[in-house]
Amino acid sequence: MQLINPANGQVFREVDEDTTETISEKIHHLKRVQEEWAAVPVKERLGIISTFGKLVKAQRETLAQWLTQETGKPIQQARNEVTGAHNRIAHLQKHAEKWLAEELLEKEGSTQELIRYEPLGVIANISAWNFPYNIGYNVFLYALVAGNAVAYKPSEHALLTGFGFKSLLEEAGLPKGLFEVIVGKGEVGETLLKADIDGCFFTGSYATGKKIATQLAGRMIPLQLELGGKDPLYVMEDVRDIKQAAKNAAEGAFYNNGQSCCAVERIYVHASIYEEFLDQFLEEVRSYTLGDPLDETTFIGPLTRKDQPSFLFGQVKDALEKGATLHCGGKIPNRPGFYFEPAVLSEVNHEMELMREESFGPIIGIQRVEGDKEAAKLMADTNYGLTAAVFSQDKNRALQLLDRLNVGTVYWNCCDRVSPNLPWSGRKQSGVGSTLSYQGIRVFTQPKAYQLREG
């Protein structure tokens, strides 16, 4: 399998893909080592994860360079991710022992009723390339702390990062064979799902998530899907600072080249401030530097996948044919690599693909609305249900709107944010299940109920 640098389109490494035989061998080894790992106290497991975090921090620059080379993420943002993901480790250190501990629920007379949380076994973690540290940690670190083994299949676009995880985990003291990297594209993922796994956690597109759910339907094992989004943001007319609101919205839409499942993908603005907001938004986006992701000043780098610029160009073309106005960008620049000039469109509506289908790139449509009722209706007009945001001075007014939306996370005066303290979950085509919070630890366990009576 060839690894390609999206900044120049050149192959920089070739690796051997896993086969049915090698996957079977890895799963067999994982099962054997997991039985021993399950007997290790949670405190000792946490010590290894803590050491892993220190090793990652110590090698931040090398790891960030790898991440930029294989995904095109601008180097400053790559460093931010490598460092910022550590809050997952801090969260585990603070809470894991409490949430994995035995719970005594009742002691009446000679009978005890209690719950113990046992690991699932071998977890298949089919992960994503856009935030491999954040998204990967959400699953494999929490799974390991809960006593599981992990078959980690990184995206073919973030394979070096996957190798780095394995190397540093084992250097930190994780038993060899407890974390195995599965190498390959979609076909290898399908083979992994046929193996003797005890749970599957996938992050990626709705289309792939649906295929995985179908393939595992008869297996009777836990399945969790973190899928895409078409996340809306509504700017009410009472915002204190329109320029700051536009700046925050633009970053929410274009950070990591717009390649985030919770990126702002469509914006609705009250008619009374629409023109001013649009002007300020355009000023902010035009200040972004597109270029080499290793350049410290670059904010917009190449897209990770080769076909994505053409897909985004198609969304622009569709919107223009249906009456939208393109204010900047929207073109594929004449340069090596998988670049797309950040695009801002106005006069958009929900007949356009741009406002209905996930873009996953540096492109945004901004639609004028007359008030909260219209905004709420448009925000809810989607098959996805990941996040939604409102910018306003009035918390109660914002919450009245957000409470009505069928999404997993809502934001007031912020966006494109994930906290380990809160469950991360999607609804409808945005997925099934939760990571993070206390739920994100216990999801990797199976409770066993004990009813104990003295004879």
DATAFEN-V25844 format. One record per pair of residues at least 24 apart in sequence whose C-alpha atoms are under 10 Angstrom apart, sorted by the first residue. I is the first residue (numbers start at 1). J is the second residue. If there is no record, write none. Layout:
I/J ; I/J
This chain:
1/156 ; 1/183 ; 1/184 ; 1/185 ; 2/156 ; 2/157 ; 2/184 ; 3/69 ; 3/70 ; 3/156 ; 3/157 ; 3/158 ; 3/159 ; 3/160 ; 4/69 ; 4/70 ; 4/71 ; 4/156 ; 4/157 ; 4/304 ; 4/305 ; 4/306 ; 4/337 ; 5/68 ; 5/69 ; 5/70 ; 5/71 ; 5/72 ; 5/157 ; 5/302 ; 5/304 ; 5/305 ; 5/337 ; 5/338 ; 6/68 ; 6/69 ; 6/70 ; 6/71 ; 6/72 ; 6/73 ; 6/157 ; 6/293 ; 6/301 ; 6/302 ; 6/303 ; 6/304 ; 6/305 ; 6/306 ; 6/336 ; 6/337 ; 6/338 ; 6/339 ; 7/68 ; 7/69 ; 7/70 ; 7/71 ; 7/72 ; 7/73 ; 7/291 ; 7/292 ; 7/293 ; 7/294 ; 7/301 ; 7/302 ; 7/303 ; 7/304 ; 7/335 ; 7/336 ; 7/337 ; 7/338 ; 7/339 ; 8/69 ; 8/72 ; 8/292 ; 8/302 ; 8/335 ; 8/336 ; 8/337 ; 8/338 ; 8/339 ; 9/302 ; 9/304 ; 9/305 ; 9/306 ; 9/336 ; 9/337 ; 9/338 ; 10/336 ; 10/337 ; 11/70 ; 12/69 ; 12/70 ; 13/160 ; 15/159 ; 15/183 ; 15/184 ; 16/183 ; 16/184 ; 17/156 ; 17/182 ; 17/183 ; 17/184 ; 17/185 ; 17/188 ; 18/181 ; 18/182 ; 18/183 ; 18/184 ; 18/185 ; 18/187 ; 18/188 ; 18/189 ; 18/191 ; 18/192 ; 19/182 ; 19/183 ; 19/184 ; 19/187 ; 19/188 ; 19/191 ; 19/192 ; 20/188 ; 20/191 ; 20/192 ; 20/194 ; 20/195 ; 21/191 ; 22/182 ; 23/151 ; 23/180 ; 23/181 ; 23/182 ; 23/183 ; 23/188 ; 23/191 ; 23/192 ; 23/194 ; 23/195 ; 23/196 ; 24/191 ; 24/192 ; 24/194 ; 24/195 ; 24/196 ; 26/151 ; 26/177 ; 26/178 ; 26/179 ; 26/180 ; 26/181 ; 26/182 ; 26/195 ; 27/122 ; 27/123 ; 27/124 ; 27/149 ; 27/150 ; 27/151 ; 27/177 ; 27/178 ; 27/179 ; 27/180 ; 27/192 ; 27/195 ; 27/196 ; 27/197 ; 28/122 ; 28/177 ; 28/195 ; 28/196 ; 28/197 ; 29/149 ; 29/176 ; 29/177 ; 29/178 ; 29/179 ; 29/180 ; 30/121 ; 30/122 ; 30/123 ; 30/148 ; 30/149 ; 30/150 ; 30/151 ; 30/176 ; 30/177 ; 30/178 ; 30/179 ; 30/180 ; 30/197 ; 31/121 ; 31/122 ; 31/123 ; 31/148 ; 31/149 ; 31/150 ; 31/177 ; 31/178 ; 31/196 ; 31/197 ; 31/198 ; 32/121 ; 32/122 ; 32/149 ; 32/177 ; 32/178 ; 33/122 ; 33/148 ; 33/149 ; 33/175 ; 33/176 ; 33/177 ; 33/178 ; 33/179 ; 34/119 ; 34/120 ; 34/121 ; 34/122 ; 34/144 ; 34/147 ; 34/148 ; 34/149 ; 34/150 ; 34/175 ; 34/177 ; 34/178 ; 34/179 ; 35/119 ; 35/121 ; 35/122 ; 35/147 ; 35/148 ; 35/149 ; 35/178 ; 36/147 ; 36/175 ; 36/178 ; 37/119 ; 37/121 ; 37/144 ; 37/145 ; 37/146 ; 37/147 ; 37/148 ; 37/149 ; 37/174 ; 37/175 ; 37/178 ; 38/118 ; 38/119 ; 38/120 ; 38/121 ; 38/144 ; 38/145 ; 38/146 ; 38/147 ; 38/148 ; 38/149 ; 39/147 ; 40/145 ; 40/147 ; 41/97 ; 41/145 ; 41/146 ; 41/147 ; 42/93 ; 42/96 ; 42/97 ; 42/98 ; 42/100 ; 42/101 ; 42/144 ; 42/145 ; 42/146 ; 42/147 ; 43/93 ; 43/96 ; 43/97 ; 43/145 ; 44/145 ; 45/141 ; 45/144 ; 45/145 ; 45/146 ; 45/147 ; 45/173 ; 45/174 ; 46/89 ; 46/90 ; 46/92 ; 46/93 ; 46/94 ; 46/96 ; 46/97 ; 46/141 ; 46/142 ; 46/144 ; 46/145 ; 46/146 ; 47/93 ; 47/145 ; 47/172 ; 47/173 ; 47/174 ; 48/144 ; 48/145 ; 48/169 ; 48/170 ; 48/171 ; 48/172 ; 48/173 ; 48/174 ; 48/175 ; 49/89 ; 49/90 ; 49/92 ; 49/93 ; 49/141 ; 49/142 ; 49/144 ; 49/145 ; 49/168 ; 49/169 ; 49/172 ; 49/173 ; 49/174 ; 50/86 ; 50/89 ; 50/90 ; 50/92 ; 50/93 ; 50/169 ; 50/172 ; 51/89 ; 51/168 ; 51/169 ; 51/171 ; 51/172 ; 51/173 ; 51/174 ; 52/86 ; 52/89 ; 52/165 ; 52/167 ; 52/168 ; 52/169 ; 52/170 ; 52/171 ; 52/172 ; 52/173 ; 52/174 ; 53/82 ; 53/83 ; 53/85 ; 53/86 ; 53/87 ; 53/88 ; 53/89 ; 53/90 ; 53/168 ; 53/169 ; 53/172 ; 54/86 ; 54/168 ; 54/172 ; 55/168 ; 55/169 ; 55/171 ; 55/172 ; 56/82 ; 56/83 ; 56/86 ; 56/164 ; 56/165 ; 56/168 ; 56/169 ; 57/82 ; 57/83 ; 57/84 ; 57/86 ; 58/83 ; 59/168 ; 62/164 ; 63/160 ; 63/161 ; 63/164 ; 63/165 ; 64/161 ; 64/294 ; 65/293 ; 65/294 ; 66/158 ; 66/159 ; 66/160 ; 66/161 ; 66/164 ; 67/129 ; 67/130 ; 67/131 ; 67/132 ; 67/133 ; 67/157 ; 67/158 ; 67/159 ; 67/160 ; 67/161 ; 68/158 ; 68/292 ; 68/293 ; 68/294 ; 68/301 ; 68/302 ; 68/304 ; 69/157 ; 69/158 ; 69/160 ; 69/293 ; 69/294 ; 69/304 ; 70/129 ; 70/156 ; 70/157 ; 70/158 ; 70/159 ; 70/160 ; 70/161 ; 70/304 ; 71/129 ; 71/130 ; 71/131 ; 71/132 ; 71/156 ; 71/157 ; 71/158 ; 71/159 ; 71/256 ; 71/293 ; 71/301 ; 71/302 ; 71/303 ; 71/304 ; 71/305 ; 72/130 ; 72/157 ; 72/256 ; 72/257 ; 72/292 ; 72/293 ; 72/294 ; 72/300 ; 72/301 ; 72/302 ; 72/303 ; 72/304 ; 72/305 ; 72/337 ; 72/338 ; 72/339 ; 73/130 ; 73/131 ; 73/255 ; 73/256 ; 73/257 ; 73/259 ; 73/292 ; 73/293 ; 73/294 ; 73/298 ; 73/299 ; 73/300 ; 73/301 ; 73/302 ; 73/303 ; 73/304 ; 74/255 ; 74/256 ; 74/257 ; 74/290 ; 74/291 ; 74/292 ; 74/293 ; 74/294 ; 74/295 ; 74/296 ; 74/297 ; 74/298 ; 74/299 ; 74/300 ; 74/301 ; 74/302 ; 75/292 ; 75/293 ; 75/294 ; 75/295 ; 75/296 ; 75/297 ; 75/298 ; 75/299 ; 75/301 ; 76/293 ; 76/294 ; 76/295 ; 76/296 ; 76/297 ; 76/298 ; 76/299 ; 77/255 ; 77/256 ; 77/293 ; 77/296 ; 77/298 ; 77/299 ; 78/131 ; 78/133 ; 78/256 ; 78/293 ; 78/294 ; 81/131 ; 81/132 ; 81/133 ; 81/134 ; 82/131 ; 82/132 ; 82/133 ; 82/134 ; 83/133 ; 83/134 ; 84/133 ; 84/134 ; 85/131 ; 85/132 ; 85/133 ; 85/134 ; 85/135 ; 85/136 ; 85/137 ; 85/138 ; 85/420 ; 86/133 ; 86/134 ; 86/137 ; 87/134 ; 87/137 ; 87/419 ; 87/420 ; 87/421 ; 88/133 ; 88/134 ; 88/137 ; 88/138 ; 88/141 ; 88/142 ; 88/419 ; 88/420 ; 88/421 ; 88/436 ; 88/437 ; 89/137 ; 89/138 ; 89/141 ; 89/142 ; 89/420 ; 90/420 ; 91/142 ; 91/419 ; 91/420 ; 91/421 ; 91/436 ; 91/437 ; 91/438 ; 92/141 ; 92/142 ; 92/145 ; 92/420 ; 92/436 ; 92/437 ; 92/438 ; 92/440 ; 92/441 ; 93/145 ; 95/421 ; 95/437 ; 95/438 ; 95/441 ; 96/142 ; 96/145 ; 96/146 ; 96/437 ; 96/438 ; 96/440 ; 96/441 ; 96/442 ; 97/145 ; 97/146 ; 97/441 ; 98/438 ; 99/146 ; 99/437 ; 99/438 ; 99/439 ; 99/441 ; 99/442 ; 100/145 ; 100/146 ; 100/147 ; 100/438 ; 100/441 ; 100/442 ; 100/445 ; 100/447 ; 102/447 ; 102/448 ; 103/449 ; 104/450 ; 106/451 ; 107/451 ; 107/452 ; 107/453 ; 108/453 ; 109/453 ; 109/454 ; 110/452 ; 110/453 ; 110/454 ; 110/455 ; 111/450 ; 111/451 ; 111/452 ; 111/453 ; 111/454 ; 111/455 ; 112/450 ; 112/451 ; 112/452 ; 112/453 ; 112/454 ; 113/449 ; 113/450 ; 113/451 ; 113/452 ; 113/453 ; 114/447 ; 114/448 ; 114/449 ; 114/450 ; 114/451 ; 114/452 ; 115/446 ; 115/447 ; 115/448 ; 115/449 ; 115/450 ; 115/451 ; 116/445 ; 116/446 ; 116/447 ; 116/448 ; 116/449 ; 116/450 ; 117/146 ; 117/147 ; 117/442 ; 117/443 ; 117/444 ; 117/445 ; 117/446 ; 117/447 ; 117/448 ; 117/449 ; 118/146 ; 118/147 ; 118/148 ; 118/442 ; 118/444 ; 118/445 ; 118/446 ; 118/447 ; 118/448 ; 119/143 ; 119/144 ; 119/145 ; 119/146 ; 119/147 ; 119/148 ; 119/149 ; 119/198 ; 119/442 ; 119/443 ; 119/444 ; 119/445 ; 119/446 ; 119/447 ; 120/146 ; 120/147 ; 120/148 ; 120/149 ; 120/197 ; 120/198 ; 120/199 ; 120/221 ; 120/222 ; 120/443 ; 120/444 ; 120/445 ; 120/446 ; 120/447 ; 121/146 ; 121/147 ; 121/148 ; 121/149 ; 121/150 ; 121/197 ; 121/198 ; 121/199 ; 121/444 ; 121/445 ; 121/446 ; 122/147 ; 122/148 ; 122/149 ; 122/150 ; 122/151 ; 122/178 ; 122/179 ; 122/196 ; 122/197 ; 122/198 ; 122/199 ; 122/200 ; 122/444 ; 123/148 ; 123/149 ; 123/150 ; 123/151 ; 123/152 ; 123/179 ; 123/196 ; 123/197 ; 123/198 ; 123/199 ; 123/200 ; 123/201 ; 123/222 ; 123/223 ; 123/444 ; 124/149 ; 124/150 ; 124/151 ; 124/152 ; 124/153 ; 124/180 ; 124/182 ; 124/189 ; 124/192 ; 124/193 ; 124/195 ; 124/196 ; 124/197 ; 124/198 ; 124/199 ; 124/200 ; 124/201 ; 124/202 ; 124/223 ; 125/150 ; 125/151 ; 125/152 ; 125/153 ; 125/154 ; 125/181 ; 125/182 ; 125/189 ; 125/192 ; 125/199 ; 125/200 ; 125/201 ; 125/202 ; 125/203 ; 125/224 ; 126/151 ; 126/152 ; 126/153 ; 126/154 ; 126/155 ; 126/182 ; 126/186 ; 126/189 ; 126/192 ; 126/193 ; 126/200 ; 126/201 ; 126/202 ; 126/203 ; 126/204 ; 126/225 ; 127/152 ; 127/153 ; 127/154 ; 127/155 ; 127/156 ; 127/158 ; 127/162 ; 127/201 ; 127/202 ; 127/203 ; 127/204 ; 127/226 ; 128/153 ; 128/154 ; 128/155 ; 128/156 ; 128/157 ; 128/158 ; 128/202 ; 128/203 ; 128/204 ; 128/205 ; 128/226 ; 129/154 ; 129/155 ; 129/156 ; 129/157 ; 129/158 ; 129/159 ; 129/161 ; 129/162 ; 129/203 ; 129/204 ; 129/259 ; 129/260 ; 129/304 ; 129/305 ; 130/155 ; 130/157 ; 130/158 ; 130/204 ; 130/256 ; 130/257 ; 130/258 ; 130/259 ; 130/260 ; 130/261 ; 130/303 ; 130/304 ; 130/360 ; 131/158 ; 131/256 ; 131/259 ; 131/260 ; 131/261 ; 132/157 ; 132/158 ; 132/159 ; 132/161 ; 132/162 ; 133/161 ; 133/162 ; 133/165 ; 134/418 ; 134/420 ; 135/202 ; 135/203 ; 135/226 ; 135/435 ; 136/161 ; 136/162 ; 136/165 ; 136/202 ; 136/203 ; 137/165 ; 137/436 ; 138/420 ; 138/424 ; 138/434 ; 138/435 ; 138/436 ; 138/437 ; 138/440 ; 138/441 ; 139/201 ; 139/202 ; 139/203 ; 139/435 ; 139/436 ; 139/440 ; 139/441 ; 139/443 ; 139/444 ; 140/165 ; 140/179 ; 140/201 ; 140/444 ; 141/169 ; 141/441 ; 142/435 ; 142/436 ; 142/440 ; 142/441 ; 142/442 ; 142/443 ; 142/444 ; 143/440 ; 143/441 ; 143/442 ; 143/443 ; 143/444 ; 143/445 ; 144/174 ; 144/178 ; 144/179 ; 144/441 ; 144/444 ; 145/441 ; 145/444 ; 146/441 ; 146/442 ; 146/443 ; 146/444 ; 146/445 ; 147/178 ; 147/444 ; 147/445 ; 148/178 ; 148/179 ; 148/198 ; 148/444 ; 148/445 ; 149/175 ; 149/177 ; 149/178 ; 149/179 ; 149/180 ; 149/197 ; 149/198 ; 150/177 ; 150/178 ; 150/179 ; 150/180 ; 150/181 ; 150/197 ; 150/199 ; 150/200 ; 151/177 ; 151/178 ; 151/179 ; 151/180 ; 151/181 ; 151/182 ; 151/192 ; 151/197 ; 151/200 ; 152/179 ; 152/180 ; 152/181 ; 152/182 ; 152/183 ; 152/192 ; 152/201 ; 153/180 ; 153/181 ; 153/182 ; 153/183 ; 153/184 ; 153/185 ; 153/188 ; 153/189 ; 153/192 ; 153/202 ; 154/181 ; 154/182 ; 154/183 ; 154/184 ; 154/185 ; 154/189 ; 155/182 ; 155/183 ; 155/184 ; 155/185 ; 155/186 ; 155/189 ; 155/203 ; 155/204 ; 156/182 ; 156/183 ; 156/184 ; 156/185 ; 156/186 ; 157/185 ; 157/304 ; 157/305 ; 158/304 ; 159/183 ; 159/184 ; 190/215 ; 193/219 ; 194/219 ; 197/221 ; 197/222 ; 198/222 ; 198/223 ; 199/223 ; 199/224 ; 199/444 ; 200/224 ; 200/225 ; 201/225 ; 201/226 ; 201/433 ; 201/435 ; 201/444 ; 202/226 ; 202/227 ; 202/431 ; 203/227 ; 203/228 ; 203/261 ; 203/431 ; 204/228 ; 204/261 ; 204/430 ; 204/431 ; 205/229 ; 205/261 ; 205/358 ; 205/429 ; 205/430 ; 205/431 ; 206/358 ; 206/384 ; 206/428 ; 206/429 ; 206/430 ; 206/431 ; 207/429 ; 209/429 ; 209/430 ; 209/431 ; 209/432 ; 210/429 ; 210/431 ; 222/433 ; 222/443 ; 222/444 ; 222/445 ; 222/446 ; 223/432 ; 223/433 ; 224/425 ; 224/431 ; 224/432 ; 224/433 ; 224/434 ; 224/435 ; 224/443 ; 225/425 ; 225/426 ; 225/429 ; 225/430 ; 225/431 ; 225/432 ; 225/433 ; 225/434 ; 225/435 ; 226/261 ; 226/386 ; 226/424 ; 226/425 ; 226/426 ; 226/427 ; 226/429 ; 226/430 ; 226/431 ; 226/432 ; 226/433 ; 226/434 ; 226/435 ; 227/261 ; 227/262 ; 227/384 ; 227/385 ; 227/386 ; 227/425 ; 227/426 ; 227/427 ; 227/428 ; 227/429 ; 227/430 ; 227/431 ; 227/432 ; 228/260 ; 228/261 ; 228/262 ; 228/263 ; 228/357 ; 228/358 ; 228/359 ; 228/360 ; 228/384 ; 228/385 ; 228/386 ; 228/426 ; 228/429 ; 228/430 ; 228/431 ; 229/260 ; 229/261 ; 229/262 ; 229/263 ; 229/264 ; 229/265 ; 229/356 ; 229/357 ; 229/358 ; 229/359 ; 229/360 ; 229/382 ; 229/383 ; 229/384 ; 229/385 ; 229/386 ; 229/387 ; 229/388 ; 229/407 ; 229/426 ; 229/427 ; 229/428 ; 229/429 ; 229/430 ; 229/431 ; 230/261 ; 230/262 ; 230/263 ; 230/264 ; 230/265 ; 230/266 ; 230/354 ; 230/355 ; 230/356 ; 230/357 ; 230/358 ; 230/359 ; 230/360 ; 230/379 ; 230/381 ; 230/382 ; 230/383 ; 230/384 ; 230/385 ; 230/386 ; 230/387 ; 230/388 ; 230/429 ; 230/430 ; 231/261 ; 231/262 ; 231/263 ; 231/264 ; 231/265 ; 231/266 ; 231/267 ; 231/355 ; 231/356 ; 231/358 ; 231/379 ; 231/380 ; 231/382 ; 231/384 ; 231/385 ; 231/386 ; 231/387 ; 231/388 ; 231/389 ; 231/407 ; 231/410 ; 231/415 ; 231/416 ; 232/262 ; 232/263 ; 232/264 ; 232/265 ; 232/266 ; 232/267 ; 232/268 ; 232/355 ; 232/375 ; 232/376 ; 232/378 ; 232/379 ; 232/380 ; 232/381 ; 232/382 ; 232/385 ; 232/386 ; 232/387 ; 232/388 ; 232/389 ; 232/390 ; 232/415 ; 233/263 ; 233/264 ; 233/265 ; 233/266 ; 233/267 ; 233/268 ; 233/269 ; 233/366 ; 233/375 ; 233/379 ; 233/387 ; 233/388 ; 233/389 ; 233/390 ; 233/391 ; 233/410 ; 233/411 ; 233/412 ; 233/413 ; 233/414 ; 233/415 ; 234/266 ; 234/267 ; 234/268 ; 234/269 ; 234/270 ; 234/366 ; 234/367 ; 234/368 ; 234/369 ; 234/371 ; 234/372 ; 234/375 ; 234/376 ; 234/378 ; 234/379 ; 234/388 ; 234/389 ; 234/390 ; 234/391 ; 234/392 ; 234/398 ; 234/401 ; 234/412 ; 234/413 ; 235/267 ; 235/268 ; 235/269 ; 235/270 ; 235/271 ; 235/273 ; 235/274 ; 235/277 ; 235/368 ; 235/369 ; 235/372 ; 235/375 ; 235/389 ; 235/390 ; 235/391 ; 235/392 ; 235/398 ; 235/413 ; 236/268 ; 236/269 ; 236/270 ; 236/271 ; 236/272 ; 236/273 ; 236/274 ; 236/369 ; 236/370 ; 236/371 ; 236/372 ; 236/375 ; 236/390 ; 236/391 ; 236/392 ; 236/393 ; 236/394 ; 236/397 ; 236/398 ; 237/269 ; 237/270 ; 237/271 ; 237/272 ; 237/273 ; 237/274 ; 237/277 ; 237/370 ; 237/371 ; 237/372 ; 237/391 ; 237/392 ; 237/393 ; 238/270 ; 238/272 ; 238/273 ; 238/391 ; 238/392 ; 238/393 ; 238/394 ; 239/273 ; 239/390 ; 239/391 ; 239/392 ; 239/393 ; 239/394 ; 239/413 ; 240/391 ; 240/392 ; 240/393 ; 241/277 ; 241/392 ; 241/393 ; 242/273 ; 242/274 ; 242/276 ; 242/277 ; 242/278 ; 242/280 ; 242/281 ; 242/391 ; 243/276 ; 243/277 ; 243/278 ; 243/279 ; 243/280 ; 243/281 ; 243/283 ; 243/284 ; 244/277 ; 244/280 ; 244/281 ; 244/284 ; 245/277 ; 245/280 ; 245/281 ; 245/391 ; 245/392 ; 245/413 ; 245/414 ; 246/276 ; 246/277 ; 246/278 ; 246/279 ; 246/280 ; 246/281 ; 246/282 ; 246/283 ; 246/284 ; 246/285 ; 246/391 ; 247/277 ; 247/280 ; 247/281 ; 247/282 ; 247/283 ; 247/284 ; 247/285 ; 248/281 ; 248/284 ; 248/391 ; 248/413 ; 248/414 ; 248/415 ; 248/416 ; 249/281 ; 249/284 ; 249/389 ; 249/391 ; 249/413 ; 249/414 ; 249/415 ; 249/416 ; 250/280 ; 250/281 ; 250/282 ; 250/283 ; 250/284 ; 250/285 ; 250/344 ; 250/362 ; 250/364 ; 251/281 ; 251/284 ; 251/285 ; 251/288 ; 251/299 ; 251/415 ; 251/416 ; 252/414 ; 252/415 ; 252/416 ; 252/417 ; 253/285 ; 253/360 ; 253/361 ; 253/362 ; 253/363 ; 253/364 ; 253/415 ; 253/416 ; 254/285 ; 254/288 ; 254/299 ; 254/300 ; 254/342 ; 254/343 ; 254/360 ; 254/361 ; 254/362 ; 254/363 ; 254/364 ; 255/299 ; 255/300 ; 255/361 ; 255/362 ; 255/416 ; 256/299 ; 256/300 ; 256/301 ; 256/302 ; 256/303 ; 256/360 ; 256/361 ; 256/362 ; 257/290 ; 257/299 ; 257/300 ; 257/301 ; 257/302 ; 257/303 ; 257/304 ; 257/339 ; 257/340 ; 257/341 ; 257/342 ; 257/360 ; 257/361 ; 257/362 ; 257/363 ; 258/300 ; 258/303 ; 258/342 ; 258/359 ; 258/360 ; 258/361 ; 258/362 ; 258/363 ; 258/364 ; 259/303 ; 259/304 ; 259/359 ; 259/360 ; 259/361 ; 259/362 ; 260/359 ; 260/360 ; 260/361 ; 260/416 ; 261/358 ; 261/359 ; 261/360 ; 261/386 ; 261/387 ; 261/416 ; 261/430 ; 262/360 ; 262/386 ; 262/387 ; 262/388 ; 262/409 ; 262/415 ; 262/416 ; 262/417 ; 262/418 ; 263/359 ; 263/360 ; 263/361 ; 263/362 ; 263/386 ; 263/387 ; 263/388 ; 263/415 ; 263/416 ; 263/417 ; 264/360 ; 264/363 ; 264/364 ; 264/365 ; 264/387 ; 264/388 ; 264/389 ; 264/415 ; 264/416 ; 265/354 ; 265/355 ; 265/356 ; 265/357 ; 265/358 ; 265/359 ; 265/360 ; 265/361 ; 265/362 ; 265/363 ; 265/364 ; 265/365 ; 265/366 ; 265/388 ; 266/348 ; 266/354 ; 266/355 ; 266/356 ; 266/358 ; 266/359 ; 266/363 ; 266/364 ; 266/365 ; 266/366 ; 266/367 ; 266/378 ; 266/379 ; 266/388 ; 267/346 ; 267/348 ; 267/355 ; 267/364 ; 267/365 ; 267/366 ; 267/367 ; 267/368 ; 267/375 ; 267/379 ; 267/389 ; 267/390 ; 268/348 ; 268/365 ; 268/366 ; 268/367 ; 268/368 ; 268/369 ; 268/370 ; 268/371 ; 268/372 ; 268/374 ; 268/375 ; 268/376 ; 268/378 ; 268/379 ; 268/390 ; 269/366 ; 269/367 ; 269/368 ; 269/369 ; 269/370 ; 269/371 ; 269/372 ; 269/375 ; 269/391 ; 270/367 ; 270/368 ; 270/369 ; 270/370 ; 270/371 ; 270/372 ; 270/374 ; 270/375 ; 271/367 ; 271/368 ; 271/369 ; 271/370 ; 271/371 ; 272/368 ; 272/369 ; 272/370 ; 272/371 ; 273/368 ; 274/366 ; 274/367 ; 274/368 ; 274/369 ; 274/370 ; 275/368 ; 277/366 ; 278/327 ; 278/344 ; 278/345 ; 278/346 ; 278/366 ; 278/367 ; 278/368 ; 279/327 ; 281/344 ; 281/366 ; 282/327 ; 282/328 ; 282/343 ; 282/344 ; 282/345 ; 285/328 ; 285/329 ; 285/342 ; 285/343 ; 285/344 ; 285/362 ; 286/328 ; 286/329 ; 286/342 ; 286/343 ; 286/344 ; 288/342 ; 289/341 ; 289/342 ; 290/339 ; 290/340 ; 290/341 ; 290/342 ; 291/335 ; 291/339 ; 292/337 ; 292/339 ; 300/339 ; 300/340 ; 300/341 ; 300/342 ; 300/362 ; 301/337 ; 301/338 ; 301/339 ; 301/340 ; 301/341 ; 301/362 ; 302/336 ; 302/337 ; 302/338 ; 302/339 ; 302/340 ; 302/341 ; 302/361 ; 303/337 ; 303/338 ; 303/339 ; 303/340 ; 303/360 ; 303/361 ; 303/362 ; 304/337 ; 304/338 ; 304/339 ; 304/361 ; 305/337 ; 305/338 ; 305/339 ; 306/337 ; 306/338 ; 306/339 ; 307/338 ; 308/338 ; 308/339 ; 308/340 ; 308/359 ; 308/360 ; 308/361 ; 309/333 ; 309/338 ; 309/339 ; 309/340 ; 309/341 ; 309/361 ; 309/362 ; 310/338 ; 310/339 ; 310/340 ; 311/359 ; 311/360 ; 311/361 ; 312/340 ; 312/341 ; 312/342 ; 312/343 ; 312/354 ; 312/359 ; 312/360 ; 312/361 ; 312/362 ; 312/363 ; 313/340 ; 313/341 ; 313/343 ; 313/363 ; 314/353 ; 314/354 ; 315/352 ; 315/353 ; 315/354 ; 315/355 ; 315/357 ; 315/359 ; 315/363 ; 316/343 ; 316/344 ; 316/345 ; 316/352 ; 316/353 ; 316/354 ; 316/363 ; 316/364 ; 316/365 ; 317/352 ; 317/353 ; 317/354 ; 318/351 ; 318/352 ; 318/353 ; 318/354 ; 319/345 ; 319/346 ; 319/347 ; 319/348 ; 319/349 ; 319/350 ; 319/351 ; 319/352 ; 319/353 ; 319/354 ; 319/355 ; 319/365 ; 320/345 ; 320/346 ; 320/347 ; 320/348 ; 320/352 ; 321/352 ; 322/347 ; 322/348 ; 322/349 ; 322/351 ; 322/352 ; 322/353 ; 323/347 ; 323/348 ; 323/349 ; 323/352 ; 324/348 ; 324/349 ; 324/352 ; 324/365 ; 324/366 ; 324/367 ; 325/365 ; 326/365 ; 328/363 ; 329/362 ; 329/363 ; 330/362 ; 330/363 ; 349/378 ; 350/378 ; 350/381 ; 350/382 ; 355/381 ; 355/382 ; 356/381 ; 356/382 ; 356/383 ; 356/384 ; 357/382 ; 357/383 ; 357/384 ; 358/384 ; 372/397 ; 372/398 ; 372/400 ; 372/401 ; 373/401 ; 375/401 ; 376/400 ; 376/401 ; 376/402 ; 376/404 ; 376/405 ; 377/401 ; 377/404 ; 377/405 ; 379/405 ; 379/406 ; 380/404 ; 380/405 ; 380/406 ; 380/407 ; 381/405 ; 382/406 ; 382/428 ; 382/429 ; 383/427 ; 383/428 ; 383/429 ; 383/430 ; 384/426 ; 384/427 ; 384/428 ; 384/429 ; 384/430 ; 384/431 ; 385/409 ; 385/425 ; 385/426 ; 385/427 ; 385/428 ; 385/429 ; 385/430 ; 385/431 ; 386/410 ; 386/424 ; 386/425 ; 386/426 ; 386/427 ; 386/428 ; 386/429 ; 386/430 ; 386/431 ; 387/411 ; 387/415 ; 387/416 ; 387/417 ; 387/424 ; 387/425 ; 387/426 ; 387/427 ; 387/430 ; 388/412 ; 388/414 ; 388/415 ; 388/416 ; 389/413 ; 389/414 ; 389/415 ; 389/416 ; 390/414 ; 390/415 ; 391/415 ; 408/433 ; 408/434
